[in-house]
Amino acid sequence: MRTLQPGILSVLAVDRSSPRPLYRQIYDGYRDAIVARRLRGGERVPSSRSLAAELGISRISVLNAFEQLLAEGYFESRVGSGTFVATSLPGAIAPPPRLAAVTAAADPGGRRAVSRGAAALRQREAGPWLTGLGAFHVGQPPADCFPDKVWSKLVARHTRDPSPRLLHHGSPLGLLSLREAVAEYLRTARAVRCEADQIMIVNGSQQALQISALALLDRGSPVWIEEPGYFGAQSALSLAGAKLVPVPVDREGIDLAAGIALCPRPRAVFVTPSHQYPLGVAMSAARRLRLLDWARASGAWVIEDDYDCEYRYGDLPIASLQGLDRDNRVLYIGTFTKVLFMGLRLGYIVLPRDLLPVFREVRRAMDFGSPTFYQAVLADFIREGHLGRHFRRLRLICKERREALVAAIRRRLGDTLEIRGDRAGMYLTATFTAALRDREVCERAAREGLWVAPLSECYLGPAARQGVLLGYGGTSVEQIDAGIAHLARVIDAVAGGTAGAAGAAGAR
């Protein structure tokens, strides 16, 4: 093992015997040093050439690590000067304010997790774009490339020789073999800090949100949500009686300063930091660290929904927010629905250990646990390497489909739609450049067999933008080109109708 000399970065080391790639070791070393505030904003880091020479490794490994740190906002590059720790990152960790200490005295650890029952859901009519499957449906993964033969063999294996334990209720936390496989995957692929005993297997991310809301919130508990944001989270939190506080999202993610101004002491914060739904931005490193510092000081829970973290094109997947958390304030939610098939309904929550008892009891009250048989099948699917191979294939397919969708939009709707968000996910968000009502466009599209969702439906308050969400995960390249041509005709028809109505009103 080679370690840098003091005065350069004594905390950084690489271990050639480790199974972790060298670039990942360098990335983790720098990120951990920044999160722990051993490195501060504005400090210069060695050049890639000198760092590679000092560690005795290939410069390519160093460049790959630096590229990811730059992409996530931990580093910044200055032409002619070199590479520095980003100056936008927060400084030293401040002690919690006196108010937080008083709260902790009355409520040790700030970890009450009690629910007082039901609540009224937000009343709104379900749009027709949710009723069909086909071109541009936002929630569809690429089902046409699902390894059905492999899955069928695993199902047959457990069917031929069924274990008695698979035919009965299991633990409300889930099958241990699946929790072990998920924990290993999350540690490796998402930099999540977890062990199998912290994981609860659930029936998809929506149930994960419902359990979290029932366990953490009282009726009237204020909760920050992203504005615009995921409608499923709005519904789940409303069901638990939460008082939803919509906090605007900017190019760095949820606006922490705006949230504090709107509601300084929420019980919880719901975020989608790796790929914000629906605007597609990734939360910056500075914003992540500030959010965690604030959550620690205020005693708020942070619910991280990492729903489509595997789909990123052009750079490496962004590490989880939970992996940066040193105070056990983050609950991490994920799902297999977005990578396998919609009907599987298996997901997971990674919990701080002190929340396990109450989450276990809430789960018992709901349904005793997820079906044990398919948990066993999925555990084998992961442990035998099929999930990793499937991920790699999905990224290539979705990248091709995204590129086809972007090209089709620019060719046919370049003057009408503005593409937003990072190169990630299974859907693309585009806003209208003209005065169009997105719900009207989407309703007409649904009547004609296009399942395009309106951006305005993601807002709790008045919609600041009008646009459409176009899913490409379950839409082939051939469907994309024809579908965008069809959508262009729909938009022209709606625009013509709008213009006609406006002209008639003017004449009167």
TAMOWO-V179579 format. One record per residue. N is the residue number from 1. PHI is phi as a letter, one per 40 degrees, with the letter a starting at -180 (none if undefined). PSI is psi in degrees with one decimal (NA if undefined). NEAR is the number of other ideal C-beta (glycine too) atoms within 12 Angstrom. Layout:
n=N phi=PHI psi=PSI near=NEAR
n=N phi=PHI psi=PSI near=NEAR
This chain:
n=1 phi=none psi=132.7 near=15
n=2 phi=b psi=135.2 near=20
n=3 phi=b psi=144.2 near=18
n=4 phi=c psi=150.5 near=28
n=5 phi=c psi=151.3 near=17
n=6 phi=d psi=147.3 near=10
n=7 phi=g psi=-16.3 near=8
n=8 phi=b psi=-66.9 near=22
n=9 phi=a psi=84.2 near=28
n=10 phi=c psi=-16.1 near=15
n=11 phi=c psi=-10.3 near=24
n=12 phi=c psi=128.1 near=34
n=13 phi=a psi=154.8 near=27
n=14 phi=b psi=145.2 near=33
n=15 phi=b psi=108.1 near=20
n=16 phi=c psi=-21.6 near=17
n=17 phi=c psi=-8.0 near=10
n=18 phi=c psi=145.2 near=15
n=19 phi=c psi=-15.7 near=12
n=20 phi=c psi=136.4 near=22
n=21 phi=d psi=151.5 near=23
n=22 phi=c psi=-40.1 near=32
n=23 phi=c psi=-34.5 near=29
n=24 phi=c psi=-36.3 near=29
n=25 phi=c psi=-42.0 near=30
n=26 phi=c psi=-46.0 near=44
n=27 phi=d psi=-49.8 near=36
n=28 phi=c psi=-40.0 near=33
n=29 phi=c psi=-46.9 near=34
n=30 phi=c psi=-44.8 near=41
n=31 phi=c psi=-44.4 near=36
n=32 phi=c psi=-37.6 near=27
n=33 phi=c psi=-36.4 near=28
n=34 phi=c psi=-43.6 near=39
n=35 phi=c psi=-40.0 near=35
n=36 phi=c psi=-0.8 near=19
n=37 phi=g psi=21.7 near=23
n=38 phi=c psi=-27.1 near=19
n=39 phi=b psi=137.8 near=34
n=40 phi=b psi=160.2 near=24
n=41 phi=d psi=135.0 near=25
n=42 phi=g psi=-12.5 near=20
n=43 phi=c psi=138.7 near=25
n=44 phi=c psi=144.2 near=23
n=45 phi=b psi=156.9 near=37
n=46 phi=c psi=156.1 near=30
n=47 phi=c psi=156.4 near=20
n=48 phi=c psi=-36.1 near=29
n=49 phi=c psi=-47.2 near=18
n=50 phi=c psi=-35.3 near=19
n=51 phi=c psi=-42.1 near=34
n=52 phi=c psi=-41.1 near=26
n=53 phi=c psi=-40.5 near=18
n=54 phi=c psi=-37.7 near=27
n=55 phi=c psi=-14.4 near=32
n=56 phi=g psi=38.1 near=18
n=57 phi=b psi=173.4 near=29
n=58 phi=c psi=142.1 near=21
n=59 phi=c psi=-25.8 near=23
n=60 phi=c psi=-40.7 near=17
n=61 phi=c psi=-41.9 near=26
n=62 phi=c psi=-43.7 near=38
n=63 phi=c psi=-40.6 near=25
n=64 phi=c psi=-41.9 near=25
n=65 phi=c psi=-45.2 near=39
n=66 phi=c psi=-39.1 near=34
n=67 phi=c psi=-41.5 near=23
n=68 phi=c psi=-39.7 near=31
n=69 phi=c psi=-35.1 near=39
n=70 phi=c psi=-42.5 near=27
n=71 phi=c psi=-34.6 near=28
n=72 phi=c psi=-4.9 near=42
n=73 phi=g psi=9.1 near=34
n=74 phi=c psi=-32.3 near=42
n=75 phi=b psi=159.7 near=39
n=76 phi=b psi=145.7 near=29
n=77 phi=b psi=135.1 near=23
n=78 phi=b psi=121.0 near=16
n=79 phi=d psi=126.7 near=8
n=80 phi=g psi=-8.8 near=6
n=81 phi=b psi=-32.6 near=12
n=82 phi=h psi=-156.7 near=21
n=83 phi=b psi=137.7 near=31
n=84 phi=b psi=156.5 near=28
n=85 phi=c psi=134.3 near=37
n=86 phi=d psi=130.9 near=35
n=87 phi=c psi=-15.7 near=19
n=88 phi=c psi=-11.1 near=23
n=89 phi=c psi=147.2 near=37
n=90 phi=c psi=157.1 near=29
n=91 phi=c psi=-141.9 near=20
n=92 phi=c psi=150.0 near=14
n=93 phi=c psi=121.8 near=22
n=94 phi=c psi=148.0 near=14
n=95 phi=c psi=152.3 near=11
n=96 phi=d psi=143.7 near=24
n=97 phi=c psi=163.0 near=18
n=98 phi=d psi=-35.6 near=11
n=99 phi=d psi=-42.3 near=16
n=100 phi=c psi=-36.7 near=26
n=101 phi=c psi=-39.9 near=18
n=102 phi=c psi=-44.2 near=14
n=103 phi=d psi=-43.0 near=22
n=104 phi=c psi=-32.8 near=21
n=105 phi=c psi=-39.7 near=14
n=106 phi=c psi=-27.0 near=13
n=107 phi=b psi=85.8 near=16
n=108 phi=d psi=122.2 near=12
n=109 phi=g psi=-5.9 near=23
n=110 phi=g psi=35.7 near=31
n=111 phi=b psi=36.2 near=27
n=112 phi=c psi=136.1 near=24
n=113 phi=b psi=72.7 near=33
n=114 phi=b psi=137.1 near=23
n=115 phi=b psi=147.4 near=31
n=116 phi=b psi=26.5 near=19
n=117 phi=h psi=-151.5 near=17
n=118 phi=c psi=173.0 near=16
n=119 phi=a psi=169.6 near=27
n=120 phi=c psi=132.5 near=17
n=121 phi=c psi=154.3 near=21
n=122 phi=c psi=128.0 near=24
n=123 phi=c psi=117.1 near=9
n=124 phi=a psi=148.7 near=18
n=125 phi=c psi=134.2 near=12
n=126 phi=c psi=130.4 near=16
n=127 phi=c psi=153.4 near=30
n=128 phi=c psi=-19.2 near=25
n=129 phi=c psi=-10.9 near=38
n=130 phi=c psi=-4.7 near=25
n=131 phi=c psi=-10.2 near=17
n=132 phi=b psi=165.7 near=23
n=133 phi=b psi=137.3 near=24
n=134 phi=i psi=-155.6 near=27
n=135 phi=d psi=126.0 near=36
n=136 phi=g psi=9.4 near=45
n=137 phi=c psi=127.5 near=35
n=138 phi=c psi=-35.0 near=42
n=139 phi=c psi=1.9 near=37
n=140 phi=c psi=123.1 near=36
n=141 phi=c psi=171.7 near=40
n=142 phi=c psi=78.6 near=36
n=143 phi=c psi=-21.9 near=29
n=144 phi=c psi=-13.1 near=21
n=145 phi=b psi=15.5 near=26
n=146 phi=c psi=134.1 near=29
n=147 phi=c psi=72.6 near=27
n=148 phi=c psi=-30.9 near=17
n=149 phi=c psi=-42.7 near=11
n=150 phi=c psi=-46.2 near=25
n=151 phi=c psi=-42.2 near=27
n=152 phi=c psi=-39.4 near=16
n=153 phi=c psi=-39.9 near=18
n=154 phi=c psi=-40.0 near=28
n=155 phi=c psi=-44.5 near=22
n=156 phi=c psi=-37.2 near=15
n=157 phi=d psi=-46.7 near=21
n=158 phi=c psi=-24.4 near=28
n=159 phi=c psi=-40.1 near=17
n=160 phi=c psi=-37.1 near=10
n=161 phi=b psi=68.4 near=10
n=162 phi=c psi=132.1 near=17
n=163 phi=c psi=138.7 near=18
n=164 phi=d psi=-33.3 near=11
n=165 phi=c psi=-22.7 near=17
n=166 phi=c psi=-9.6 near=25
n=167 phi=b psi=5.8 near=14
n=168 phi=b psi=171.3 near=15
n=169 phi=d psi=139.8 near=21
n=170 phi=b psi=-161.1 near=31
n=171 phi=c psi=144.0 near=26
n=172 phi=c psi=-16.6 near=30
n=173 phi=c psi=-19.8 near=39
n=174 phi=h psi=170.4 near=43
n=175 phi=c psi=130.2 near=37
n=176 phi=c psi=-41.1 near=23
n=177 phi=c psi=-36.3 near=30
n=178 phi=c psi=-40.4 near=40
n=179 phi=c psi=-36.6 near=38
n=180 phi=c psi=-42.3 near=26
n=181 phi=c psi=-41.0 near=35
n=182 phi=c psi=-42.6 near=43
n=183 phi=c psi=-43.0 near=34
n=184 phi=c psi=-42.2 near=25
n=185 phi=c psi=-46.0 near=33
n=186 phi=c psi=-39.2 near=36
n=187 phi=c psi=-40.1 near=28
n=188 phi=c psi=-48.8 near=25
n=189 phi=c psi=-26.8 near=31
n=190 phi=b psi=3.6 near=34
n=191 phi=f psi=33.4 near=33
n=192 phi=c psi=136.7 near=36
n=193 phi=c psi=101.3 near=28
n=194 phi=a psi=160.3 near=34
n=195 phi=b psi=167.5 near=20
n=196 phi=d psi=-33.0 near=29
n=197 phi=c psi=-7.1 near=20
n=198 phi=c psi=-1.9 near=33
n=199 phi=b psi=135.3 near=45
n=200 phi=b psi=125.2 near=50
n=201 phi=c psi=132.1 near=50
n=202 phi=b psi=171.8 near=43
n=203 phi=c psi=64.7 near=32
n=204 phi=g psi=166.4 near=32
n=205 phi=c psi=-27.0 near=41
n=206 phi=c psi=-41.2 near=31
n=207 phi=c psi=-33.5 near=33
n=208 phi=d psi=-42.1 near=45
n=209 phi=c psi=-41.3 near=43
n=210 phi=c psi=-44.4 near=38
n=211 phi=c psi=-43.6 near=46
n=212 phi=c psi=-43.3 near=47
n=213 phi=c psi=-44.6 near=46
n=214 phi=c psi=-32.5 near=34
n=215 phi=c psi=-32.6 near=41
n=216 phi=c psi=-23.7 near=42
n=217 phi=b psi=145.2 near=40
n=218 phi=c psi=165.6 near=23
n=219 phi=d psi=127.6 near=23
n=220 phi=g psi=-1.8 near=21
n=221 phi=c psi=127.7 near=34
n=222 phi=c psi=136.2 near=30
n=223 phi=b psi=127.2 near=44
n=224 phi=c psi=136.4 near=45
n=225 phi=b psi=155.2 near=45
n=226 phi=c psi=141.9 near=44
n=227 phi=b psi=109.1 near=38
n=228 phi=c psi=164.1 near=41
n=229 phi=a psi=-174.6 near=39
n=230 phi=c psi=120.6 near=40
n=231 phi=c psi=-30.3 near=37
n=232 phi=c psi=-37.7 near=36
n=233 phi=c psi=-39.5 near=43
n=234 phi=d psi=-43.6 near=36
n=235 phi=c psi=-45.7 near=27
n=236 phi=c psi=-41.4 near=39
n=237 phi=c psi=-37.4 near=48
n=238 phi=c psi=-37.9 near=31
n=239 phi=c psi=-31.4 near=29
n=240 phi=c psi=1.8 near=39
n=241 phi=g psi=16.3 near=27
n=242 phi=c psi=152.1 near=43
n=243 phi=c psi=107.1 near=26
n=244 phi=c psi=131.4 near=41
n=245 phi=b psi=99.0 near=35
n=246 phi=c psi=122.0 near=35
n=247 phi=b psi=127.2 near=35
n=248 phi=c psi=152.5 near=31
n=249 phi=b psi=132.6 near=41
n=250 phi=b psi=-164.1 near=21
n=251 phi=c psi=-8.9 near=20
n=252 phi=b psi=2.3 near=31
n=253 phi=h psi=-157.6 near=43
n=254 phi=c psi=136.9 near=45
n=255 phi=c psi=100.9 near=29
n=256 phi=c psi=-43.5 near=38
n=257 phi=c psi=-41.3 near=17
n=258 phi=c psi=-39.9 near=22
n=259 phi=c psi=-43.1 near=37
n=260 phi=c psi=-38.2 near=24
n=261 phi=c psi=-36.6 near=13
n=262 phi=c psi=-40.1 near=25
n=263 phi=a psi=97.1 near=25
n=264 phi=c psi=-22.1 near=22
n=265 phi=b psi=70.2 near=27
n=266 phi=c psi=159.4 near=37
n=267 phi=c psi=-32.3 near=41
n=268 phi=a psi=163.7 near=43
n=269 phi=b psi=128.6 near=50
n=270 phi=b psi=125.3 near=53
n=271 phi=b psi=154.4 near=49
n=272 phi=b psi=77.2 near=44
n=273 phi=c psi=-28.8 near=46
n=274 phi=c psi=-31.3 near=43
n=275 phi=a psi=92.5 near=39
n=276 phi=c psi=133.7 near=47
n=277 phi=b psi=119.5 near=45
n=278 phi=b psi=-1.9 near=43
n=279 phi=c psi=-16.9 near=40
n=280 phi=g psi=7.4 near=39
n=281 phi=c psi=155.6 near=33
n=282 phi=b psi=134.2 near=40
n=283 phi=c psi=130.5 near=40
n=284 phi=c psi=160.6 near=34
n=285 phi=c psi=-41.6 near=38
n=286 phi=c psi=-44.3 near=30
n=287 phi=c psi=-37.3 near=37
n=288 phi=c psi=-47.5 near=41
n=289 phi=c psi=-38.0 near=40
n=290 phi=c psi=-38.8 near=35
n=291 phi=c psi=-43.6 near=44
n=292 phi=c psi=-40.8 near=39
n=293 phi=c psi=-44.1 near=32
n=294 phi=c psi=-41.3 near=32
n=295 phi=c psi=-39.4 near=40
n=296 phi=c psi=-44.9 near=30
n=297 phi=c psi=-34.5 near=29
n=298 phi=c psi=-12.7 near=34
n=299 phi=g psi=18.4 near=34
n=300 phi=c psi=148.1 near=40
n=301 phi=c psi=148.4 near=44
n=302 phi=b psi=120.4 near=44
n=303 phi=b psi=111.4 near=53
n=304 phi=b psi=117.5 near=49
n=305 phi=b psi=110.3 near=44
n=306 phi=b psi=53.2 near=46
n=307 phi=c psi=-32.2 near=42
n=308 phi=b psi=41.4 near=44
n=309 phi=c psi=-23.6 near=42
n=310 phi=c psi=-20.4 near=38
n=311 phi=c psi=95.0 near=38
n=312 phi=a psi=135.3 near=33
n=313 phi=b psi=131.4 near=30
n=314 phi=h psi=-25.1 near=19
n=315 phi=a psi=178.8 near=22
n=316 phi=c psi=154.8 near=30
n=317 phi=d psi=142.6 near=34
n=318 phi=c psi=133.2 near=43
n=319 phi=c psi=157.9 near=42
n=320 phi=c psi=154.8 near=39
n=321 phi=c psi=-38.1 near=46
n=322 phi=d psi=-34.9 near=42
n=323 phi=c psi=-17.5 near=34
n=324 phi=c psi=-13.4 near=43
n=325 phi=c psi=123.0 near=32
n=326 phi=b psi=3.5 near=21
n=327 phi=b psi=11.1 near=30
n=328 phi=f psi=47.5 near=28
n=329 phi=b psi=-9.7 near=36
n=330 phi=b psi=130.7 near=40
n=331 phi=b psi=129.9 near=48
n=332 phi=b psi=125.7 near=48
n=333 phi=b psi=136.1 near=50
n=334 phi=a psi=169.8 near=41
n=335 phi=a psi=153.8 near=37
n=336 phi=c psi=-4.8 near=42
n=337 phi=c psi=-37.4 near=34
n=338 phi=c psi=-7.3 near=40
n=339 phi=b psi=-18.6 near=43
n=340 phi=b psi=-85.5 near=36
n=341 phi=a psi=153.6 near=31
n=342 phi=c psi=-31.8 near=27
n=343 phi=c psi=-3.0 near=18
n=344 phi=c psi=-42.0 near=29
n=345 phi=f psi=53.7 near=25
n=346 phi=b psi=130.0 near=44
n=347 phi=a psi=-162.7 near=39
n=348 phi=a psi=155.9 near=47
n=349 phi=b psi=134.2 near=50
n=350 phi=b psi=120.5 near=47
n=351 phi=b psi=144.5 near=46
n=352 phi=d psi=141.2 near=36
n=353 phi=c psi=-31.9 near=23
n=354 phi=c psi=-9.1 near=21
n=355 phi=c psi=-9.2 near=34
n=356 phi=d psi=-45.0 near=29
n=357 phi=d psi=-46.2 near=20
n=358 phi=c psi=-36.1 near=27
n=359 phi=c psi=-37.1 near=39
n=360 phi=c psi=-41.6 near=26
n=361 phi=c psi=-38.7 near=21
n=362 phi=c psi=-42.1 near=35
n=363 phi=c psi=-41.4 near=34
n=364 phi=d psi=-37.9 near=21
n=365 phi=c psi=-21.3 near=18
n=366 phi=c psi=-56.8 near=23
n=367 phi=a psi=12.6 near=19
n=368 phi=g psi=-19.6 near=21
n=369 phi=i psi=167.3 near=31
n=370 phi=c psi=157.0 near=39
n=371 phi=d psi=123.3 near=27
n=372 phi=c psi=-35.2 near=31
n=373 phi=d psi=-51.6 near=28
n=374 phi=c psi=-21.3 near=31
n=375 phi=c psi=-41.5 near=42
n=376 phi=c psi=-41.1 near=34
n=377 phi=c psi=-45.7 near=36
n=378 phi=c psi=-37.6 near=42
n=379 phi=d psi=-44.8 near=37
n=380 phi=c psi=-40.5 near=27
n=381 phi=d psi=-39.8 near=39
n=382 phi=c psi=-50.1 near=37
n=383 phi=c psi=-29.3 near=22
n=384 phi=c psi=6.8 near=21
n=385 phi=g psi=0.6 near=17
n=386 phi=c psi=-35.7 near=28
n=387 phi=c psi=-43.8 near=34
n=388 phi=c psi=-43.3 near=22
n=389 phi=c psi=-38.6 near=18
n=390 phi=c psi=-41.8 near=32
n=391 phi=d psi=-47.4 near=33
n=392 phi=c psi=-40.1 near=20
n=393 phi=c psi=-41.2 near=23
n=394 phi=c psi=-41.9 near=36
n=395 phi=c psi=-41.8 near=33
n=396 phi=c psi=-43.5 near=18
n=397 phi=c psi=-46.8 near=30
n=398 phi=c psi=-33.4 near=41
n=399 phi=c psi=-44.3 near=27
n=400 phi=c psi=-42.1 near=24
n=401 phi=c psi=-37.4 near=40
n=402 phi=c psi=-45.7 near=37
n=403 phi=c psi=-39.0 near=23
n=404 phi=c psi=-38.7 near=27
n=405 phi=c psi=-44.8 near=44
n=406 phi=c psi=-44.4 near=32
n=407 phi=c psi=-41.4 near=21
n=408 phi=c psi=-40.2 near=34
n=409 phi=c psi=-45.9 near=37
n=410 phi=c psi=-31.4 near=20
n=411 phi=c psi=-40.7 near=18
n=412 phi=b psi=-24.4 near=26
n=413 phi=b psi=25.7 near=37
n=414 phi=c psi=-29.8 near=17
n=415 phi=c psi=-7.2 near=16
n=416 phi=b psi=-34.9 near=31
n=417 phi=b psi=137.7 near=36
n=418 phi=b psi=119.8 near=24
n=419 phi=c psi=137.3 near=30
n=420 phi=b psi=159.6 near=31
n=421 phi=g psi=171.3 near=37
n=422 phi=c psi=169.6 near=34
n=423 phi=c psi=79.7 near=27
n=424 phi=a psi=167.2 near=39
n=425 phi=g psi=-171.0 near=45
n=426 phi=b psi=8.8 near=44
n=427 phi=a psi=165.2 near=45
n=428 phi=b psi=135.8 near=47
n=429 phi=b psi=132.9 near=43
n=430 phi=b psi=133.7 near=41
n=431 phi=b psi=151.4 near=34
n=432 phi=c psi=138.8 near=33
n=433 phi=c psi=-11.7 near=20
n=434 phi=b psi=170.9 near=22
n=435 phi=c psi=87.7 near=17
n=436 phi=b psi=147.5 near=34
n=437 phi=c psi=115.8 near=26
n=438 phi=c psi=-34.4 near=40
n=439 phi=c psi=-39.1 near=29
n=440 phi=c psi=-41.7 near=29
n=441 phi=c psi=-46.0 near=47
n=442 phi=c psi=-35.5 near=39
n=443 phi=c psi=-44.5 near=29
n=444 phi=c psi=-41.3 near=32
n=445 phi=c psi=-42.0 near=37
n=446 phi=c psi=-38.0 near=31
n=447 phi=c psi=-22.6 near=21
n=448 phi=b psi=13.6 near=25
n=449 phi=g psi=17.7 near=23
n=450 phi=b psi=125.5 near=36
n=451 phi=b psi=69.4 near=37
n=452 phi=c psi=130.9 near=51
n=453 phi=c psi=144.6 near=41
n=454 phi=c psi=136.6 near=40
n=455 phi=c psi=-35.5 near=42
n=456 phi=c psi=-25.6 near=33
n=457 phi=c psi=-11.4 near=36
n=458 phi=c psi=-4.7 near=41
n=459 phi=c psi=138.8 near=31
n=460 phi=c psi=-41.4 near=31
n=461 phi=c psi=-164.0 near=19
n=462 phi=d psi=136.8 near=12
n=463 phi=c psi=123.1 near=22
n=464 phi=c psi=-19.4 near=19
n=465 phi=b psi=151.5 near=30
n=466 phi=b psi=132.5 near=34
n=467 phi=a psi=-167.6 near=42
n=468 phi=b psi=151.1 near=52
n=469 phi=b psi=123.6 near=46
n=470 phi=b psi=108.8 near=51
n=471 phi=c psi=134.8 near=40
n=472 phi=b psi=-4.0 near=47
n=473 phi=d psi=-47.0 near=45
n=474 phi=b psi=22.3 near=34
n=475 phi=b psi=119.7 near=41
n=476 phi=c psi=164.0 near=25
n=477 phi=d psi=-39.7 near=25
n=478 phi=c psi=-40.5 near=16
n=479 phi=c psi=-33.8 near=31
n=480 phi=c psi=-50.1 near=35
n=481 phi=c psi=-45.9 near=25
n=482 phi=c psi=-36.9 near=23
n=483 phi=c psi=-39.9 near=37
n=484 phi=c psi=-37.3 near=38
n=485 phi=c psi=-40.9 near=21
n=486 phi=c psi=-44.6 near=31
n=487 phi=c psi=-38.1 near=40
n=488 phi=d psi=-39.5 near=29
n=489 phi=c psi=-38.3 near=22
n=490 phi=c psi=-46.0 near=33
n=491 phi=c psi=-41.2 near=38
n=492 phi=c psi=-40.8 near=22
n=493 phi=c psi=-43.4 near=22
n=494 phi=c psi=-42.9 near=34
n=495 phi=c psi=-39.4 near=26
n=496 phi=c psi=-39.8 near=17
n=497 phi=c psi=-39.8 near=19
n=498 phi=c psi=-44.4 near=23
n=499 phi=c psi=-39.9 near=17
n=500 phi=c psi=-42.1 near=14
n=501 phi=c psi=-40.2 near=17
n=502 phi=c psi=-38.0 near=15
n=503 phi=c psi=-40.0 near=12
n=504 phi=c psi=-41.0 near=11
n=505 phi=c psi=-39.3 near=10
n=506 phi=c psi=-38.2 near=9
n=507 phi=c psi=-37.1 near=8
n=508 phi=c psi=NA near=7
